Amino acid sequence: MGRLVWLLLFLCTATGVSSFSASTASSNVKVKENEGVDLTCSYSADFGSSPRVEWKFKDKKGSQTYVIFDGKPTSSYSTRVSMYSGSNLRFSKVTRQDNGEYTCEVSSSSSQFAQVIVVLTVLVAPSIPKCGIPQTVTTNGVATLTCYDPDSSPPPTYKWFKDDTLLPADPKKISGFKNATYKLDSTTGMLVFPSATKMDTGMYYCEVINEAGPAQRCRAEKMEVRDINAGGIAAGVIIALLLVALLIGAVWYAKKKGYLPKKSQSTQQGVVYQPPSLYGGGEAEGDGDGDGHGDFKQKSSFLV
């Protein structure tokens, strides 16, 4: 058997068949924020003593950039990244923006290629989450409670409490919650009551937790489920109608008393009085004497 293995190795060497490959000591690396870390990359001897080694980074959104290019750190990494032992990557300090995948690519002058991926998780402890809790909800209405922590890394698990009692993610599996109708997503922090009842009234708060540090919670706030106040709505409608009637009455009274301007009226014909003539009551024509200086008598005139 030993001779067969030796023969196969000899044949591979003689025929030029090789297994160009790259590997890492740890494909999943976790480190606390602001601490240093090493990402390792090794390659088979087939590449020779000085192959080309490059490192690339892909963030959670899928954007990719070079960390090591042409044997040197790129400008955005030059102050905190270095290479050692020819192919390994060393961070002097990491931030939460360094979360993602790092790919070590090895290539030879004969165009042989191999790569290995290392996932880096920067540990960031939870912060106090931002919670959205409605104060009042109508009976049988939809109530949505939200909880979000933008800082935790890895992403936290969300828990909701009502009156200091933990709400199970799947209430149907717990005997004391079989009648509960809420839906809880522990990965997004959303708690939804599709049809809220008065039994859902209580003090609510959210808690976030991950492996990086202690749990954090938001301040508890009361959510109250109330019936629709039909009497109040009816009273509001009546008051509104009374106000409208009062306004109409006020306008009518003002118009009646002349406090409001009346509509323009059509101009009517009128007689303009002219004072008696200074020449007396004679006619404009002569009085028969033929001298043309008889008394002048003013006639009524009309103005249209």
Residue frames as qw, qx, qy, qz and C-alpha x, y, z in Angstrom:
[[0.000, 0.886, 0.464, 0.000, 0.00, 0.00, 0.00],
 [0.322, -0.785, 0.107, 0.518, 2.84, 2.36, 0.88],
 [0.407, -0.125, 0.592, 0.684, 4.47, 1.71, -2.45],
 [0.218, 0.639, 0.660, 0.330, 1.18, 2.57, -4.22],
 [0.131, -0.940, -0.224, 0.222, 0.93, 5.94, -2.48],
 [0.397, -0.577, 0.363, 0.614, 4.57, 6.70, -3.28],
 [0.398, 0.190, 0.692, 0.571, 3.95, 5.77, -6.90],
 [0.116, 0.829, 0.529, 0.137, 0.92, 8.10, -7.15],
 [0.244, -0.888, 0.017, 0.389, 2.89, 11.01, -5.69],
 [0.450, -0.314, 0.541, 0.637, 5.72, 10.31, -8.10],
 [0.333, 0.462, 0.688, 0.449, 3.32, 10.27, -11.05],
 [0.008, -0.932, -0.352, 0.084, 1.71, 13.57, -9.98],
 [0.318, -0.760, 0.242, 0.513, 5.11, 15.21, -9.74],
 [0.443, -0.106, 0.667, 0.589, 6.29, 13.77, -13.02],
 [0.238, 0.557, 0.681, 0.412, 3.16, 14.78, -14.95],
 [0.083, 0.212, -0.017, 0.974, 2.94, 18.26, -13.43],
 [0.452, -0.611, -0.536, -0.368, -0.43, 17.62, -11.73],
 [0.221, 0.088, -0.544, 0.805, -0.70, 19.70, -8.54],
 [0.284, -0.700, -0.654, -0.037, -3.31, 20.85, -6.02],
 [0.148, 0.306, -0.139, 0.930, -2.99, 24.61, -5.67],
 [0.444, -0.661, -0.595, -0.107, -4.91, 25.50, -2.54],
 [0.023, 0.466, -0.329, 0.821, -5.31, 28.10, 0.22],
 [0.585, -0.483, -0.650, 0.041, -6.45, 27.60, 3.81],
 [0.148, -0.669, 0.236, -0.689, -6.85, 29.41, 7.12],
 [0.211, 0.069, -0.848, 0.481, -6.36, 28.49, 10.75],
 [0.131, 0.457, 0.704, -0.528, -9.82, 29.87, 11.61],
 [0.094, 0.386, 0.616, 0.681, -12.61, 30.66, 9.19],
 [0.321, -0.800, -0.377, -0.337, -14.74, 32.42, 11.86],
 [0.456, 0.053, -0.402, 0.792, -13.01, 34.99, 14.02],
 [0.305, -0.851, -0.377, -0.203, -14.59, 37.04, 16.82],
 [0.485, 0.020, -0.293, 0.823, -12.98, 39.98, 18.55],
 [0.140, -0.788, -0.454, 0.391, -14.15, 42.84, 20.76],
 [0.316, 0.887, 0.151, 0.301, -14.35, 46.31, 19.28],
 [0.048, -0.939, 0.301, -0.161, -11.15, 48.40, 19.52],
 [0.705, -0.454, 0.527, 0.136, -8.98, 45.29, 20.01],
 [0.216, 0.583, -0.664, -0.415, -6.46, 43.77, 17.57],
 [0.872, 0.095, 0.443, -0.188, -6.86, 40.54, 15.62],
 [0.081, -0.433, 0.761, 0.477, -5.05, 38.33, 13.07],
 [0.847, 0.364, 0.157, -0.354, -6.64, 36.73, 10.01],
 [0.440, -0.428, 0.725, 0.312, -4.50, 33.88, 8.70],
 [0.788, 0.550, -0.038, -0.274, -3.99, 32.63, 5.18],
 [0.427, -0.463, 0.724, 0.281, -1.65, 29.86, 4.05],
 [0.728, 0.532, -0.190, -0.388, -1.12, 28.28, 0.64],
 [0.966, -0.014, 0.224, 0.131, 0.29, 25.10, -0.81],
 [0.484, -0.519, 0.436, 0.553, 3.89, 24.81, -1.93],
 [0.586, 0.452, 0.565, 0.363, 2.76, 24.59, -5.53],
 [0.151, 0.972, 0.180, 0.023, 2.59, 28.39, -5.62],
 [0.617, 0.439, -0.219, 0.616, 6.31, 28.69, -4.99],
 [0.490, -0.262, -0.431, 0.711, 8.06, 30.98, -2.54],
 [0.021, -0.335, -0.137, 0.932, 6.57, 34.36, -3.55],
 [0.125, 0.539, 0.753, 0.356, 3.06, 34.18, -5.00],
 [0.114, -0.333, -0.066, -0.934, 0.81, 37.23, -5.28],
 [0.234, -0.447, -0.808, 0.306, -1.40, 37.57, -2.19],
 [0.151, -0.318, -0.095, -0.931, -4.32, 40.00, -1.93],
 [0.027, -0.369, -0.813, 0.450, -7.03, 40.52, 0.67],
 [0.203, -0.362, -0.393, -0.821, -10.55, 41.75, -0.09],
 [0.094, 0.196, 0.705, -0.675, -13.34, 42.83, 2.27],
 [0.268, -0.384, -0.621, -0.629, -17.10, 42.46, 1.69],
 [0.206, -0.102, 0.508, -0.830, -19.43, 44.13, 4.17],
 [0.333, 0.292, 0.824, -0.352, -22.95, 43.07, 5.23],
 [0.486, 0.644, 0.157, -0.569, -24.46, 45.04, 2.34],
 [0.849, 0.349, 0.353, 0.181, -22.37, 43.21, -0.26],
 [0.278, 0.938, -0.207, 0.024, -19.99, 46.08, -1.07],
 [0.922, -0.103, 0.062, 0.368, -16.44, 44.86, -1.75],
 [0.132, 0.952, -0.264, 0.080, -13.12, 46.66, -1.48],
 [0.755, 0.302, -0.450, 0.369, -9.38, 45.87, -1.32],
 [0.619, -0.780, 0.058, 0.067, -7.59, 45.66, 2.01],
 [0.503, -0.504, 0.527, 0.463, -4.25, 44.49, 0.62],
 [0.718, 0.680, 0.148, -0.024, -3.38, 45.26, -2.98],
 [0.600, 0.672, -0.307, 0.307, -0.01, 44.76, -4.67],
 [0.695, -0.014, -0.519, 0.497, 1.46, 43.63, -1.36],
 [0.143, 0.087, -0.350, 0.922, 0.49, 46.80, 0.56],
 [0.055, 0.584, 0.705, -0.399, -2.53, 48.01, 2.60],
 [0.169, 0.662, 0.441, 0.582, -4.83, 50.36, 0.73],
 [0.083, 0.427, -0.184, 0.881, -5.14, 53.96, 1.93],
 [0.596, -0.518, -0.097, -0.606, -8.24, 53.39, 4.07],
 [0.924, -0.349, -0.154, 0.010, -6.46, 50.60, 6.00],
 [0.599, 0.527, -0.369, 0.477, -2.87, 51.84, 6.02],
 [0.144, -0.631, 0.430, -0.630, -2.93, 53.13, 9.63],
 [0.642, -0.333, 0.509, -0.466, -4.22, 49.94, 11.29],
 [0.967, 0.169, 0.156, -0.104, -3.55, 46.98, 8.98],
 [0.016, 0.705, -0.681, -0.196, -0.30, 45.18, 8.12],
 [0.918, 0.204, -0.310, -0.139, 0.88, 41.92, 6.55],
 [0.344, -0.640, 0.680, -0.098, 3.06, 39.39, 8.33],
 [0.576, -0.138, 0.800, 0.098, 4.63, 36.10, 7.27],
 [0.103, -0.100, 0.713, 0.686, 3.89, 36.98, 3.69],
 [0.246, -0.308, -0.725, -0.565, 0.15, 36.28, 3.63],
 [0.305, -0.544, -0.727, 0.287, -1.46, 36.88, 7.04],
 [0.043, -0.679, -0.197, -0.706, -3.51, 39.97, 7.83],
 [0.426, -0.327, -0.587, 0.605, -3.16, 41.85, 11.14],
 [0.148, -0.810, -0.267, -0.500, -5.47, 44.54, 12.52],
 [0.272, 0.166, -0.533, 0.784, -4.08, 46.73, 15.28],
 [0.244, 0.252, 0.551, -0.758, -7.64, 47.80, 16.15],
 [0.003, -0.346, -0.814, -0.466, -11.06, 46.89, 14.74],
 [0.318, 0.099, 0.224, -0.916, -14.35, 48.80, 14.65],
 [0.581, 0.317, 0.663, -0.350, -17.92, 47.64, 14.10],
 [0.555, 0.680, -0.158, -0.451, -17.58, 48.71, 10.45],
 [0.097, 0.507, -0.836, -0.183, -15.08, 45.86, 9.99],
 [0.658, 0.089, 0.682, -0.307, -17.82, 43.23, 10.35],
 [0.708, 0.551, -0.144, -0.418, -17.93, 41.03, 7.24],
 [0.959, 0.095, 0.214, 0.159, -16.09, 38.59, 5.00],
 [0.065, -0.809, 0.499, 0.303, -12.37, 38.74, 4.20],
 [0.940, 0.323, 0.107, 0.014, -11.10, 36.84, 1.19],
 [0.361, -0.644, 0.560, 0.375, -7.45, 35.86, 0.82],
 [0.818, 0.565, 0.042, -0.104, -6.58, 35.35, -2.87],
 [0.496, -0.535, 0.577, 0.366, -3.35, 33.63, -3.88],
 [0.773, 0.624, 0.061, -0.090, -2.11, 33.51, -7.48],
 [0.697, -0.315, 0.412, 0.496, 1.09, 32.41, -9.21],
 [0.040, 0.564, -0.419, -0.710, 2.95, 33.70, -12.22],
 [0.001, -0.002, -0.903, -0.430, 1.50, 30.78, -14.19],
 [0.461, -0.193, -0.239, -0.833, -2.06, 32.02, -13.50],
 [0.467, -0.278, -0.834, 0.099, -2.84, 29.40, -10.86],
 [0.277, -0.451, 0.100, -0.842, -5.37, 30.68, -8.33],
 [0.476, -0.366, -0.785, 0.151, -6.81, 29.75, -4.94],
 [0.187, -0.513, 0.125, -0.828, -8.73, 31.58, -2.24],
 [0.395, -0.340, -0.799, 0.299, -10.07, 31.20, 1.31],
 [0.247, -0.671, -0.195, -0.671, -12.72, 33.21, 3.18],
 [0.336, -0.160, -0.675, 0.637, -12.54, 34.36, 6.82],
 [0.273, -0.750, -0.431, -0.421, -15.63, 35.78, 8.53],
 [0.286, 0.092, -0.471, 0.830, -14.85, 38.49, 11.10],
 [0.371, -0.745, -0.503, -0.232, -17.40, 39.36, 13.80],
 [0.176, 0.346, -0.370, 0.844, -16.67, 42.47, 15.84],
 [0.383, -0.519, -0.745, 0.172, -18.32, 42.12, 19.24],
 [0.064, -0.337, 0.090, -0.935, -20.28, 45.19, 20.36],
 [0.035, -0.287, -0.830, 0.477, -22.35, 45.09, 23.54],
 [0.009, -0.698, -0.653, -0.293, -26.04, 46.06, 23.35],
 [0.038, 0.107, -0.177, 0.978, -27.12, 49.65, 23.95],
 [0.309, 0.368, 0.610, -0.630, -30.45, 50.87, 25.34],
 [0.246, 0.332, 0.775, 0.479, -32.95, 50.03, 22.57],
 [0.244, 0.067, -0.067, -0.965, -35.36, 52.45, 20.98],
 [0.111, 0.335, 0.930, -0.107, -38.92, 51.33, 21.73],
 [0.301, -0.119, -0.266, -0.908, -42.22, 52.36, 20.20],
 [0.076, -0.317, -0.911, 0.252, -45.18, 51.59, 22.48],
 [0.207, -0.498, -0.389, -0.747, -48.65, 53.04, 21.72],
 [0.120, -0.107, 0.585, -0.795, -50.34, 54.59, 24.76],
 [0.585, 0.246, 0.454, -0.625, -53.92, 53.90, 23.67],
 [0.084, 0.066, -0.872, -0.478, -55.36, 51.22, 21.40],
 [0.655, -0.006, -0.011, -0.756, -58.99, 50.65, 20.43],
 [0.654, -0.068, 0.720, -0.221, -60.52, 47.29, 21.30],
 [0.799, 0.367, 0.473, 0.060, -60.14, 44.81, 18.41],
 [0.370, 0.902, -0.207, -0.083, -57.70, 47.19, 16.72],
 [0.869, 0.241, -0.203, 0.382, -54.13, 46.35, 15.67],
 [0.381, -0.899, 0.213, 0.049, -51.38, 47.28, 18.14],
 [0.825, 0.393, -0.194, 0.356, -47.75, 47.28, 16.97],
 [0.499, -0.831, 0.204, 0.140, -44.83, 47.63, 19.41],
 [0.730, 0.590, -0.227, 0.259, -41.32, 48.11, 18.03],
 [0.629, -0.704, 0.255, 0.207, -37.84, 47.68, 19.50],
 [0.752, 0.594, -0.085, 0.273, -34.50, 48.38, 17.81],
 [0.547, -0.715, 0.263, 0.348, -30.83, 48.45, 18.79],
 [0.637, 0.759, -0.132, -0.012, -28.62, 49.71, 15.92],
 [0.013, -0.809, 0.578, -0.109, -25.31, 49.10, 17.70],
 [0.778, -0.312, 0.532, -0.119, -25.25, 45.47, 18.85],
 [0.643, 0.527, -0.529, -0.167, -22.91, 43.09, 17.07],
 [0.005, -0.198, -0.830, -0.522, -23.66, 40.35, 16.40],
 [0.400, -0.372, -0.275, -0.791, -27.33, 41.32, 15.97],
 [0.219, -0.180, 0.732, -0.619, -29.15, 40.89, 19.29],
 [0.230, -0.392, -0.880, -0.139, -32.09, 38.76, 20.36],
 [0.261, -0.320, 0.052, -0.909, -35.15, 40.82, 21.29],
 [0.254, -0.341, -0.879, 0.215, -37.39, 39.99, 24.24],
 [0.281, -0.487, -0.149, -0.813, -40.64, 41.64, 25.33],
 [0.197, -0.196, -0.810, 0.517, -42.03, 41.85, 28.85],
 [0.357, -0.563, -0.337, -0.665, -45.54, 42.69, 30.06],
 [0.621, -0.685, 0.081, -0.371, -45.88, 43.68, 33.70],
 [0.216, -0.661, 0.711, -0.102, -42.37, 42.23, 34.27],
 [0.808, 0.021, 0.583, -0.080, -43.41, 38.85, 32.81],
 [0.114, -0.365, 0.710, 0.591, -41.47, 37.53, 29.81],
 [0.755, 0.414, 0.102, -0.498, -43.65, 37.01, 26.74],
 [0.660, -0.124, 0.688, 0.277, -42.67, 33.73, 25.04],
 [0.078, 0.351, -0.551, -0.753, -41.81, 33.93, 21.35],
 [0.406, -0.128, -0.771, -0.474, -44.34, 31.17, 20.66],
 [0.422, -0.239, 0.438, -0.757, -47.22, 31.59, 23.13],
 [0.846, -0.003, -0.273, -0.458, -49.05, 28.49, 21.88],
 [0.689, 0.174, -0.670, 0.215, -46.37, 26.28, 23.44],
 [0.106, 0.115, -0.643, 0.749, -46.83, 27.72, 26.94],
 [0.185, -0.512, -0.839, 0.005, -49.97, 26.75, 28.83],
 [0.141, -0.633, -0.407, 0.643, -50.36, 30.14, 30.48],
 [0.080, 0.495, -0.238, -0.832, -50.32, 31.92, 27.11],
 [0.314, 0.229, 0.872, 0.299, -52.45, 29.63, 24.96],
 [0.203, 0.802, 0.555, -0.084, -55.15, 32.28, 24.62],
 [0.170, -0.676, 0.164, 0.698, -52.67, 34.98, 23.64],
 [0.662, 0.661, 0.349, 0.047, -53.03, 36.32, 20.10],
 [0.008, -0.905, 0.298, 0.302, -49.83, 38.37, 19.77],
 [0.893, 0.358, -0.001, 0.272, -47.01, 37.67, 17.31],
 [0.367, -0.857, 0.292, 0.215, -43.41, 38.27, 18.40],
 [0.802, 0.515, -0.161, 0.256, -40.35, 38.32, 16.12],
 [0.685, -0.657, 0.075, 0.307, -37.24, 37.94, 18.29],
 [0.663, 0.063, 0.279, 0.692, -34.92, 38.87, 15.39],
 [0.171, 0.559, 0.276, 0.763, -36.59, 42.18, 14.48],
 [0.119, -0.119, -0.524, 0.835, -38.01, 43.17, 17.87],
 [0.386, -0.158, -0.260, -0.871, -41.58, 43.62, 16.61],
 [0.093, 0.237, 0.893, -0.372, -44.53, 42.67, 18.82],
 [0.319, -0.097, -0.397, -0.855, -47.96, 42.77, 17.12],
 [0.316, 0.275, 0.783, -0.460, -51.46, 42.32, 18.55],
 [0.013, 0.212, 0.709, 0.673, -53.72, 41.68, 15.51],
 [0.411, -0.602, -0.452, -0.514, -56.88, 42.17, 17.58],
 [0.156, 0.244, -0.602, 0.744, -56.14, 43.83, 20.91],
 [0.532, -0.600, -0.565, -0.197, -58.36, 43.16, 23.93],
 [0.353, -0.838, 0.149, -0.389, -58.56, 44.75, 27.36],
 [0.921, -0.350, 0.079, 0.154, -56.51, 41.81, 28.67],
 [0.736, 0.346, -0.001, 0.583, -53.57, 43.20, 26.68],
 [0.112, -0.918, 0.074, -0.373, -53.50, 46.40, 28.76],
 [0.842, -0.444, -0.057, 0.302, -50.30, 46.61, 30.79],
 [0.151, -0.885, 0.363, 0.248, -46.76, 47.94, 31.22],
 [0.918, 0.338, 0.099, 0.181, -44.47, 46.89, 28.37],
 [0.093, -0.854, 0.450, 0.244, -40.73, 47.06, 27.81],
 [0.887, 0.424, -0.182, 0.036, -38.18, 45.43, 25.48],
 [0.571, -0.657, 0.455, 0.187, -34.81, 43.85, 26.28],
 [0.718, 0.619, -0.318, -0.029, -31.90, 43.18, 23.90],
 [0.675, -0.553, 0.483, 0.075, -29.10, 40.71, 24.48],
 [0.793, 0.519, -0.319, 0.020, -26.09, 39.25, 22.63],
 [0.910, -0.161, -0.195, 0.328, -22.84, 37.52, 23.47],
 [0.460, 0.518, -0.172, 0.700, -20.81, 40.74, 23.59],
 [0.050, 0.228, -0.448, 0.863, -22.13, 42.18, 26.83],
 [0.122, 0.299, 0.781, -0.534, -24.96, 42.57, 29.35],
 [0.098, 0.612, 0.724, 0.304, -28.57, 42.94, 28.30],
 [0.001, 0.097, 0.110, -0.989, -30.14, 46.39, 27.95],
 [0.054, 0.595, 0.801, 0.035, -33.80, 47.41, 28.14],
 [0.014, -0.445, -0.191, -0.875, -35.94, 50.43, 27.36],
 [0.209, -0.040, 0.516, -0.830, -38.18, 52.22, 29.86],
 [0.064, 0.394, 0.917, -0.014, -41.50, 50.52, 30.59],
 [0.256, 0.038, -0.082, -0.962, -44.57, 52.29, 29.24],
 [0.435, 0.279, 0.748, -0.416, -48.27, 51.58, 29.63],
 [0.209, -0.047, -0.661, -0.720, -50.42, 50.48, 26.71],
 [0.377, 0.234, 0.638, -0.629, -54.15, 50.76, 27.41],
 [0.048, -0.218, -0.822, -0.523, -56.85, 49.06, 25.32],
 [0.265, 0.278, 0.418, -0.823, -60.16, 50.96, 25.37],
 [0.354, 0.542, 0.758, 0.080, -63.63, 50.49, 23.90],
 [0.133, 0.374, 0.346, 0.850, -64.93, 53.01, 21.38],
 [0.014, 0.363, 0.519, -0.773, -66.68, 55.83, 23.31],
 [0.090, 0.503, 0.709, 0.486, -69.98, 55.94, 21.36],
 [0.194, -0.843, -0.462, 0.195, -71.56, 58.34, 23.85],
 [0.329, -0.609, 0.121, 0.711, -68.69, 60.76, 23.54],
 [0.237, 0.075, 0.625, 0.740, -68.85, 60.67, 19.75],
 [0.029, -0.689, -0.679, -0.252, -72.61, 61.35, 19.81],
 [0.272, -0.826, -0.260, 0.419, -72.14, 64.24, 22.23],
 [0.338, -0.364, 0.343, 0.797, -69.46, 65.71, 19.97],
 [0.145, 0.352, 0.693, 0.613, -71.77, 65.54, 16.95],
 [0.148, -0.812, -0.564, 0.002, -74.60, 67.26, 18.86],
 [0.331, -0.716, -0.036, 0.614, -72.31, 70.04, 20.06],
 [0.298, -0.102, 0.518, 0.796, -71.05, 70.57, 16.51],
 [0.035, 0.568, 0.697, 0.436, -74.62, 70.86, 15.19],
 [0.250, -0.844, -0.399, 0.258, -75.54, 73.35, 17.93],
 [0.352, -0.515, 0.187, 0.759, -72.54, 75.48, 17.06],
 [0.196, 0.182, 0.636, 0.724, -73.53, 75.51, 13.39],
 [0.103, -0.740, -0.639, -0.184, -77.12, 76.50, 14.28],
 [0.337, -0.773, -0.200, 0.500, -75.83, 79.26, 16.56],
 [0.325, -0.261, 0.379, 0.826, -73.65, 80.61, 13.80],
 [0.080, 0.438, 0.687, 0.575, -76.53, 80.65, 11.31],
 [0.226, -0.820, -0.521, 0.071, -78.74, 82.47, 13.83],
 [0.375, -0.625, 0.001, 0.685, -76.05, 85.04, 14.52],
 [0.240, 0.008, 0.524, 0.817, -75.64, 85.79, 10.81],
 [0.054, -0.626, -0.688, -0.363, -79.46, 86.18, 10.36],
 [0.310, -0.816, -0.374, 0.314, -79.74, 88.55, 13.32],
 [0.369, -0.441, 0.188, 0.796, -76.84, 90.69, 12.12],
 [0.144, 0.234, 0.616, 0.738, -78.38, 91.02, 8.68],
 [0.161, -0.739, -0.640, -0.135, -81.76, 91.91, 10.16],
 [0.345, -0.812, -0.198, 0.428, -80.27, 94.67, 12.30],
 [0.433, 0.895, -0.025, 0.110, -78.26, 96.02, 9.40],
 [0.521, -0.716, 0.401, 0.234, -74.89, 95.16, 10.88],
 [0.599, -0.043, 0.644, 0.474, -73.91, 93.45, 7.65],
 [0.149, 0.374, -0.335, -0.852, -73.81, 95.26, 4.26],
 [0.702, 0.412, 0.467, -0.345, -76.91, 94.66, 2.09],
 [0.605, 0.229, 0.588, 0.486, -76.77, 93.54, -1.49],
 [0.059, -0.224, 0.225, 0.946, -76.41, 96.37, -4.02],
 [0.412, 0.609, 0.605, -0.306, -79.72, 97.65, -5.26],
 [0.436, 0.454, 0.484, 0.608, -80.53, 98.80, -8.79],
 [0.113, -0.182, -0.081, 0.973, -80.40, 102.55, -9.24],
 [0.177, 0.693, 0.695, -0.067, -83.84, 104.12, -9.36],
 [0.206, 0.559, 0.261, 0.760, -84.93, 107.25, -11.23],
 [0.302, -0.585, -0.487, 0.574, -85.26, 110.35, -9.04],
 [0.156, 0.882, 0.280, 0.345, -86.49, 113.92, -9.38],
 [0.519, -0.100, -0.209, 0.823, -83.96, 116.60, -8.67],
 [0.055, -0.901, -0.404, 0.150, -85.46, 119.75, -7.26],
 [0.449, 0.311, 0.075, 0.834, -84.21, 123.00, -8.74],
 [0.130, -0.534, -0.403, 0.731, -84.57, 126.26, -6.80],
 [0.337, 0.855, 0.380, -0.107, -86.77, 129.07, -8.32],
 [0.578, 0.424, 0.152, 0.680, -85.10, 131.20, -10.95],
 [0.287, -0.401, -0.206, 0.845, -83.75, 134.55, -9.99],
 [0.038, -0.048, -0.391, -0.918, -85.69, 135.97, -12.93],
 [0.532, 0.083, 0.262, -0.801, -89.08, 135.23, -11.52],
 [0.597, 0.156, 0.766, -0.179, -91.79, 132.92, -12.75],
 [0.530, 0.611, -0.169, -0.564, -91.89, 133.95, -16.46],
 [0.938, 0.249, 0.236, 0.051, -91.63, 131.54, -19.31],
 [0.611, -0.273, 0.394, 0.629, -88.34, 131.03, -21.10],
 [0.330, 0.471, 0.504, 0.644, -89.91, 132.47, -24.24],
 [0.020, -0.173, 0.045, -0.984, -91.11, 135.98, -24.41],
 [0.144, 0.368, 0.759, -0.517, -94.29, 136.87, -22.52],
 [0.305, 0.701, 0.628, 0.148, -95.94, 138.31, -25.56],
 [0.056, -0.903, -0.041, 0.425, -94.50, 141.80, -25.17],
 [0.742, 0.637, 0.031, 0.207, -91.94, 140.93, -27.80],
 [0.001, 0.906, -0.400, 0.137, -88.94, 142.28, -25.87],
 [0.789, 0.229, -0.543, 0.172, -87.57, 138.85, -25.01],
 [0.173, 0.339, -0.637, 0.670, -87.01, 139.88, -21.36],
 [0.692, -0.447, -0.213, -0.525, -90.02, 138.31, -19.74],
 [0.537, -0.539, 0.567, -0.315, -89.84, 136.53, -16.40],
 [0.480, 0.300, -0.817, -0.111, -88.15, 133.08, -16.53],
 [0.782, -0.321, 0.242, -0.476, -90.02, 130.20, -14.88],
 [0.026, -0.436, 0.900, -0.005, -88.00, 127.13, -13.85],
 [0.850, 0.003, -0.289, -0.440, -89.49, 123.80, -14.92],
 [0.786, -0.401, 0.461, -0.094, -89.05, 120.57, -13.15],
 [0.457, 0.578, -0.654, -0.170, -86.21, 118.44, -14.52],
 [0.961, -0.192, 0.120, -0.158, -85.68, 114.73, -14.29],
 [0.023, -0.663, 0.747, 0.051, -82.50, 112.91, -13.70],
 [0.949, 0.098, -0.204, -0.219, -82.26, 109.46, -15.15]]
